[in-house]
Amino acid sequence: MKVGGVDVSPERLAADFPEARRAIAEADRMLQEIRAARQTSAPPASASAASATSPALGTLAAGDLSGDVVTRGLKEALGKGLERALAQLGGDGGFLTNIAVRIPMPGQLTVADGLLRKIGQGKLADDFVASMNHAAEQAVPAAAETFAGALRQMTVQDAQKLLQGPDDAATQFFRRATAATLREKFLPIVQQATAKAGVTAAYKRVADKAVLASPFVQQEALDVDGYVTGKALDGLFKTIADEEKRIRQNPVARTTDLVRSVFGALKR
């Protein structure tokens, strides 16, 4: 792919920048872990025999899907949804060009933002917003390994409960299980990205310009890295919830026989 005549494809970037090559390899490895977690191997014969005698789920149509089948089908569907969410948000523009998750100017700076635009300094504010969103995009791929672990640890009981829950039941499960860990993983990545991109310096310029433009504007302390990390997590889980809802409500989104059998058996 070329932008302005310059080849910015992953292959070209990997060839030119060793750091980019390592990042691409790491992202690929993490996605493989998610795929492995959702493609659980078939259970041994003893487990199949035991599950065959277990009662059917109360809200499932007659088909007597075993708990193991439900678990494997849900893991497969969720794994695919997680892959899509990470791919959407983890690339250039994943946050910035997606209005649903775009990280806005912090509330403390809304007045400053308006003043800057009035005095022809809108680009300063736009650059600040863009740098925050790009920092979030760099952090998102780090979620793959954590999500893969959460998928592996999902039990039959978890799967049965989640399948029968609301359209975002699995997303809520992932948020409870992973949010604290993801925050710890995201924060240093965001800190490094914001420092490299000069986000904090951009924030200070925004605040200083606003103060100069109006004596009524006061500078407020703002943890830019904490703000970006929180918004990155919000955007990630919102995208996962959208993917989960799509799979539950749209038969076309169920791409394998296993997923179709599990979600198609639900009575709505």
C-alpha positions in Angstrom: 0.0 0.0 0.0 1.3 3.5 -0.9 0.5 6.8 0.8 1.6 9.9 -1.1 3.7 7.7 -3.3 5.5 6.0 -0.4 5.2 2.3 0.2 3.9 1.9 3.8 2.9 -1.8 3.5 3.8 -4.0 6.5 6.4 -5.8 4.3 8.1 -2.6 3.4 8.1 -1.3 6.9 9.4 -4.6 8.2 12.2 -4.5 5.7 13.3 -1.0 6.5 12.8 -0.9 10.3 14.0 -3.7 12.5 11.8 -2.4 15.3 8.7 -2.6 13.1 9.7 -6.1 12.0 9.8 -7.3 15.6 6.5 -5.6 16.4 4.8 -7.3 13.4 6.2 -10.7 14.4 5.1 -10.2 18.0 1.5 -9.3 16.9 1.4 -12.4 14.6 2.5 -14.6 17.5 -0.2 -13.2 19.8 -2.9 -13.7 17.2 -1.8 -17.3 16.8 -2.3 -17.7 20.6 -5.8 -16.4 20.3 -6.5 -18.8 17.4 -5.1 -21.7 19.4 -7.2 -20.8 22.4 -10.5 -20.7 20.4 -9.7 -23.8 18.4 -9.8 -26.2 21.3 -9.1 -29.7 20.2 -11.9 -32.3 20.3 -12.4 -33.9 23.7 -11.4 -37.4 24.5 -14.0 -40.2 24.0 -14.6 -40.4 27.8 -15.4 -36.7 28.0 -17.7 -37.0 25.0 -19.5 -39.9 26.6 -19.9 -38.1 29.8 -21.2 -34.9 28.2 -23.7 -36.9 26.1 -25.6 -37.7 29.3 -25.6 -34.1 30.6 -28.9 -32.2 30.3 -29.5 -29.8 27.5 -29.2 -26.1 28.2 -32.6 -24.7 29.3 -32.8 -22.1 26.6 -31.4 -24.2 23.8 -33.6 -25.7 21.1 -33.8 -29.5 20.9 -30.4 -30.6 19.8 -28.9 -31.4 23.1 -25.7 -29.6 22.5 -23.2 -30.8 25.1 -21.4 -28.4 27.4 -18.2 -29.1 25.5 -19.7 -28.2 22.1 -21.1 -25.0 23.6 -17.7 -24.1 25.1 -15.8 -24.8 21.9 -18.3 -23.0 19.7 -18.3 -19.9 22.0 -14.5 -19.8 22.2 -14.2 -20.1 18.4 -16.7 -17.2 17.9 -15.2 -15.0 20.6 -11.7 -15.7 19.3 -12.6 -14.5 15.9 -14.3 -11.4 17.3 -11.3 -10.6 19.3 -9.0 -10.9 16.3 -11.3 -8.6 14.3 -11.3 -6.0 17.1 -7.6 -6.0 17.6 -7.0 -5.8 13.8 -9.5 -2.8 13.6 -8.0 -0.8 16.4 -4.3 -1.8 16.3 -3.5 -0.3 13.0 -2.7 3.2 11.9 -5.9 5.2 12.2 -7.7 2.5 14.2 -8.8 5.0 16.8 -8.3 8.3 15.0 -10.5 7.6 12.0 -13.1 5.6 13.9 -15.7 8.0 15.3 -17.1 5.4 17.6 -13.9 5.0 19.6 -11.9 8.2 18.7 -10.3 9.7 21.8 -11.5 13.2 22.1 -9.9 16.3 23.7 -10.0 15.8 27.5 -12.9 17.5 29.2 -10.5 19.8 31.1 -9.4 21.2 27.7 -12.7 21.7 25.9 -12.8 25.4 26.7 -9.1 25.7 25.6 -9.9 23.8 22.4 -12.6 26.3 21.5 -10.4 29.3 22.2 -7.5 27.9 20.1 -9.8 27.4 17.1 -11.1 30.9 17.5 -7.6 32.3 17.3 -6.5 30.2 14.3 -4.6 27.6 16.4 -6.9 24.6 15.7 -4.0 22.6 14.2 -2.3 22.6 17.6 -5.4 21.0 19.2 -5.8 18.6 16.3 -2.2 17.4 16.6 -2.7 16.8 20.3 -5.8 14.7 19.7 -4.1 12.8 16.9 -1.1 11.9 19.0 -3.3 10.6 21.8 -5.2 8.3 19.4 -2.0 7.0 17.8 -0.6 6.1 21.3 -3.8 4.1 21.9 -3.3 2.3 18.6 0.2 1.2 19.6 -1.1 -0.2 22.9 -3.9 -2.3 21.6 -1.9 -5.3 20.1 -0.6 -6.0 23.7 -4.1 -7.3 24.6 -3.8 -10.4 22.4 -1.9 -12.5 24.9 -4.1 -11.6 27.8 -7.3 -12.3 25.8 -5.9 -15.7 24.7 -5.3 -16.6 28.4 -8.9 -15.6 29.3 -10.2 -17.8 26.5 -8.2 -20.8 27.7 -9.4 -20.4 31.2 -13.1 -20.2 30.3 -15.0 -23.1 31.8 -18.1 -25.0 30.5 -20.1 -23.3 33.2 -18.8 -19.9 32.0 -19.7 -20.7 28.4 -23.2 -21.9 29.2 -23.9 -18.7 31.2 -22.4 -16.4 28.7 -24.2 -18.0 25.7 -27.6 -17.4 27.4 -26.7 -13.9 28.5 -27.2 -10.5 26.9 -25.6 -9.5 23.6 -22.5 -8.2 25.5 -22.3 -11.0 28.1 -18.9 -12.3 26.9 -17.5 -8.8 26.6 -18.4 -8.2 30.2 -16.7 -11.4 31.2 -13.5 -10.4 29.4 -13.6 -6.9 30.9 -13.9 -8.4 34.4 -11.2 -10.9 33.8 -8.7 -8.8 31.9 -9.2 -5.0 32.5 -6.7 -4.7 35.4 -4.0 -6.6 33.6 -4.6 -4.8 30.3 -4.3 -1.4 32.1 -0.9 -2.5 33.5 0.2 -3.6 30.0 -1.2 -0.6 28.2 0.1 2.2 30.4 3.9 1.8 29.8 3.2 1.4 26.1 1.2 4.6 26.1 3.8 6.4 28.2 6.5 5.4 25.7 4.4 6.4 22.7 3.3 9.7 24.1 6.8 10.6 25.1 8.1 9.7 21.7 5.3 11.7 20.0 5.6 14.6 22.3 2.0 14.3 23.6 2.7 15.9 27.0 4.6 18.8 25.3 1.6 19.2 22.9 -0.8 19.3 25.8 1.3 21.9 27.6 1.3 24.0 24.4 -2.5 23.7 24.1 -2.9 24.8 27.7 -0.4 27.6 27.5 -1.9 29.0 24.3 -5.4 28.9 25.9 -4.2 30.7 29.0 -2.6 33.4 26.8 -5.8 33.7 24.8 -8.1 34.2 27.8 -7.3 35.2 31.4 -10.4 33.2 32.4 -8.9 29.8 31.4 -7.1 28.0 34.2 -4.6 25.2 33.7 -5.7 22.0 35.3 -3.4 19.0 36.0 -4.1 16.2 33.6 -2.7 12.7 33.6 -2.5 12.4 29.8 -1.2 8.8 29.9 -3.9 7.7 32.3 -6.5 9.4 30.2 -5.3 7.7 27.0 -5.0 4.3 28.6 -8.6 4.5 30.0 -10.0 5.6 26.7 -8.1 2.9 24.8 -9.6 0.2 27.0 -13.1 1.7 26.6 -12.7 1.7 22.8 -11.3 -1.8 22.8 -14.2 -3.3 24.8 -16.8 -1.3 22.9 -15.4 -2.8 19.6 -15.4 -6.3 21.1 -19.0 -5.8 22.3 -20.0 -4.8 18.7 -18.4 -7.9 17.3 -20.1 -10.1 19.9 -23.5 -8.6 19.1 -22.9 -9.0 15.4 -22.2 -12.7 15.8 -25.2 -13.2 18.0 -27.7 -11.3 15.8 -26.3 -11.9 12.3 -26.2 -15.5 11.0 -23.8 -14.4 8.2 -21.2 -13.5 10.9 -21.1 -17.2 12.0 -18.4 -18.4 9.8 -18.1 -22.1 10.8 -20.5 -25.0 11.3 -19.6 -25.2 14.9 -20.4 -21.6 15.6 -23.6 -21.8 13.5 -24.8 -24.9 15.4 -24.2 -23.2 18.8 -25.7 -19.8 18.2 -28.3 -21.1 15.8 -29.7 -23.3 18.6 -30.5 -20.4 20.8 -34.1 -19.5 21.3 -34.6 -15.7 21.0 
